[in-house]
Each structure stands twice: as structure tokens, then as C-alpha cells.
Amino acid sequence: MMSEKDMPQLISPVLLKAIGEVLGPSETLAEFIEAALGGSVARRQSMNNFVDRAIVSRDEARAKGGYVAAGDVLKELEIVLKEHSS
């Protein structure tokens, strides 16, 4: 496992300086990186779950005949906009 002494070699000096300016009084670089990575992983998992749910929803709508392609929706919206802007 990499020690905290090795971490600065993997981080640009500019970013390392910025991190040093925002670290809490007793917070270590390792703790900061772990928190940042944890948040990044959680966001990516959330995005992946969202996409997975959207695909399931799309497939269910197609199977039930209720799916409308995005291009068709945009065409309908353009018609509505033209009708209301005239």
C-alpha cells in the first residue's frame, strides 16, 4: 500500500498547494483524498443507477407501446411553439 509520503508524487504541485489550503486543522492528505474519492464513486454509482433505471423504463414503455422517440417529441414541441408564437 502507498504511504502518505508517496501521494504528493501523484498530485500536481498546484493541486497539492490548493489542497493544503483547504485541509482541516487535523485532516490528513490521505483523509482528504479518501473523502474525495468516496464522493466521486458515490456520484458515479448514482449516475449509473439513473441510466440503468432509464433504460428499464424506456424498454417497458416500448413493450407497452407508450414509447415516444425524442425526435418526435421535439417535432411536436416545435409545432406548439409556432402555434403560440404567431
JOSULJO-V597231 format. One record per pair of residues at least 12 apart in sequence whose ideal C-beta (glycine too) atoms are under 6 Angstrom apart, sorted by the first residue. I is the first residue (numbers start at 1). GAP is how many residues later the second one is. If there is no record, write none. Layout:
BEGIN
((I,GAP) (I,GAP))
END
This chain:
BEGIN
((4,25) (4,26) (7,22))
END
